[in-house]
Amino acid sequence: MIEKLCIIGVGLIGGSIAKSARKQGLCREIVGVDADPANLARAVELGVIDSGFKANSSGDFANAAEGADWVVIATPVGATQGIFSDLQPVWSPDAIYTDVGSIKQSVVWAAGKAFGKIPANFVPGHPIAGAERSGVDAATDGLYLGKRVILTPTTETAPSAVRLVEEFWTGLGALVSLMEPLYHDQVFAATSHLPHVLAYALVHMLGKKDEQEEIFQYAGAGFRDFTRIASSNPAMWRDICLLNSEQIIPLLNSMGEELKQVASMMGQNSVEPAEKLLHYFSAARNARQRFLAQSLPELGSN
């Protein structure tokens, strides 16, 4: 059993880890760190954590993590490097450290910069679960049930640490897979990061039009479903897009070519383009059906 679990970032993901670990009896004490004092106080009030540390001054991460035998970094990925630097003085070879960031190469790079090499007891991870809501009030004790968690250990990561982190996530009801960090970032640039950018871009474009014509009042369920993820945390997605831009930008360029292709077919008033457009939409529908057949029910969105 984990004696002291430290959660850095007590929002939807970190708070759900804390609630799930407590429900499953995986730990005795949970301490949390958060930059939002109100969210931190709420986490204590709800019993998600036993005590909290405000992350608005140097050393708070170290104070919370010192003496912990497990530390989970559940902040936006842009904060990871600073957190590693703060943890470095109290980093214990006897503890287990992991994270939940949806980009892995930048996290691995940040750990290497802070420590000179990747600590053997740090296991990069990414739970494929989430929602458009944020904050500890959105946290649930069943968020990870049946969801995938991707671990991306490096050649420097101790196999024993990987096994412990895998057992932890399995204890929360998740299904664990292993990937190379680069491959992870390529896969999720296509399946998660690109869709979020498209949703934000569509709503941004139509938002300017809505200011003049109030078109949103006529939008239906299709628009609501397609743009749901545009309600996600903007700061988190800013960090993801900047840190994984090398993988996302080529996909955006390819998406632009796809849209030009569709526009070209729509602009030709004849039978042949109509058949091409039907074939295009049918192929896309079939691809989505393959996805649904292969994916887990209620697959997470991050």
N, C-alpha and C positions, 0 to 999 in steps of 0.2 A: 504493500500500500504506500502511496505517496504521503509523506508526512506534511510537507509544505509545498503547495502548488502556487506559483506566482504567475498571474496573468497580466501581461503588459498590454493594455488596451481593452477596457471592459465594455465593448460595444456588442453588436449583434453576435459576431463570431466568438470573441473572447468570452462574453457573458454566457453564451450557449455552451461553450466548453466547460465553464465553471459549473453551470447548473447541471449539465449532463454528468460531469465527474462526481458531483455531490450526490446526485440521484443514484448513480451506480455504485456508490461507496468506494470510489477509487482513491480518495484523499481524505486527510483529517482536517487540514487547515488550508484556506485559500486567501491569498492576499492579492490585491489588484492595484494597478497603476493606470491613471487616466489623466489626460490633459484638461478634461472638462470637470470642474469641481462639482457641478450639479449632477452630472451623470455618475460620478464617483460616489457621491452621497446617496444617490438613488440605489446604486448597486449594493451598498451596505444596508440601506433601509429594506431592500427586498430580500436580503440574505443571500444574494448571489456570491458575495465575498464576505470574509470575516473582518477585514480591515483594508483601508485604502491609503494610497500615497498619491498626492497630486504631482503630475509630471510637468511642473512649470518652473523648475529650477534644477540646476545641475546636481546630480547625485541621487535623485529620487529613484531612478531605476535600480541603482546599486543598493540603496537602502531597502527596497522592497525585495530584491532578489537575493540579498545576502542570507545565507542559511537555508535557502530553498533547495529542495532536491529535484524539483522540476520547474522550468521556466518556459512559458509559452509567449512568444512575441506575436501579438494580434493587432498591430497597428497598421496604418497605411504604409506601403513598401518604401515610400520616400523617407520615412523616419528611421529605417532600419540601421543605417550606418551610424547615426548618432547614438542609437540604443546600444549597439555593439561596443562602441567606444566607452560609454558609461558603465557597461557591465564588465569590461575587461579587468578592472582591479579586483572584482569579487568573483570572477568566473571560477567555478569549482570543478576540478576534474572528476569529482564524484557525483555531480548532478547531470541531469539530462536537459538539453536546450533544444527547442524546436520553434518553428514559426508557421504562419498560415498565409503568407503572401501569395498572391496569384501570379507573381513573376518570380522565377527562381534564379536566373543567372545573376541578376543584380544583387540578390540577397547573398548568394555565394561569394560574389565579388566583395561585398561590404564586409563579410566575415573575414575574408582573407586579408583585406586592408587593415582591419582593426587588430588582428592577431598575428599577422605575418604568414599564416597558413589557416586552413579550415580546421577549427577544433574538432577532434575526433568525436566528441560528445554532442556536437550540433548536427541535428537532422532536419534539413529543410523540408517543409511540407506545405500542402495546399488542399484544404477541404473544399470539395465542389458542392457547396451549399451556401445559400444566402437568400436575401430578399431585398426589396427596394427600401424597406424600413431600416433604420439604423438606431444605435443607442441601446442601452441595457434593457430598456422596456420592451424591446423587440426580441430579446433573447428567450429561447425556449430550451427545455431539457430533452427535446426529441429532434432537434434540428439535424442531427447527423445519422439518424436511423435509416439504414439502407442507402446512404449517400456514399459516393466515392471520395476517397482521400488519396492524393498522389504524394508520395515521398520521393525526393530527388537527392539521395545521398551522393557524395562525391567519392573518389578513390581514397580520400583521407578520412572518411567517416567510418567509425568503428561499427562492424556488423552487430555487435551486442547492443549498441545504442539504437540502431535501426530496428532491431527486434523489439526493444522496449517501447519505442514510439508506435510501432505497428500494433503491439498488444494494447497500448493505451487507446488508440483509435478504434480498434476492434471492440474494446470494452464499452465504447460509446455507441456501438451499433453500426459503425462505418465499414465499408469494404475498401481495403487498402491495395494500392498498386504502386509499382516502382517505375520511375522514368529517369532518363538523363535530363539535367536542367535545361539544356538547349532545346531538346525535343519537346519538353514540357512547354516552353515559351512559344515555340512554333505552333503547337497544337492549340493552345489557348488564345493565341493571337487570332487564329482563324475562327474558333468556335465561341469565344467569349468576348475578347477585346474588340474585334471588328463589329460584332452586333451592337455592342454598347455605343461605339462611336457613331454608327449609322442611326441608332435611335436618338442620340443627342443631336446629331446634325439635322435629322428630319424635324424634330420638335423645335429646334432653333430656327430653322427656315420658316416653318409654319407659324411659329410664335410671332415673328415679325409681321406676317400677313394677318394674324389674328388681331393685332393691335389696331389694324385699319378696318377689318371686315368682321371681326368676331366669329371666325369660322369654327372655333373649338366647340361652340354650343351645338353644332350640328354633327360633331364627330361621334361615331358609333363604337361598338365593341371591338371591331377590327383595329381601329386606331388605338384604342386603349390597350389592347393586348400587345400590339406591335411595339408600342412606346413605353410599356411598363418599366423597363430597365432604365429609362431615362430619368427615373425618380431616384436612382441610386446615388450614393454619396459622391458629390462632384470632386472633392479633394482626393478621395481614393482613386477615382478614375483619371484625374489629372496625372497623378504619380504613375499609374499603370501605363498610360499612353506615352509619357515621356521616357520612362525606363525601358519600355519594350517597343519603342518606335521603330527600331531596325527590323522587327518582324511585322509590325502593323502597317507601315507605310506602303510596302509593296502590295499588300492585300487591298489597301484603299485604292491604289492605282489600278489593280485588276478589277475592282468593283466598278470603278469609273468606266472601264472598257466594257464591262457587262451592261451597264446602263446605256451606254452609247449604242451597243448592239440592239438592245430592246427598242430604243428610240428609233433606230433606223428601220427596224421591222414594222413598227407602228406607223411610220411616216410614209410607207409605200402602200398605195391604195390598189392592191391587186390580189389575186388568189394566192400566188406563191408566197408572198410575205405573211399572209394570214395563216397559211399552213405552217410556215416556219415558226411563227409566234405560238401557235398551238403546240407544236412539237417542243418548243423551248419550255413552255409552262408545264407540259406533261413530264418532261425529263426532270424538272425541278421538283414537281410533286412526287415523282417516284423516288428521287433521292431523299426527300424528307420521310417518305414511308420506310425506307431502309434505315434511316436514323431512328425512327420510332421503334422499329423492330429490334434494334441493337441496344438501345439505351435503357436505363433504369426508369421505372415509373417515378414521376416527380423529380427528374434530374435537376440539380441545383443550377442557378443562373450565373455564378461568378467563376 
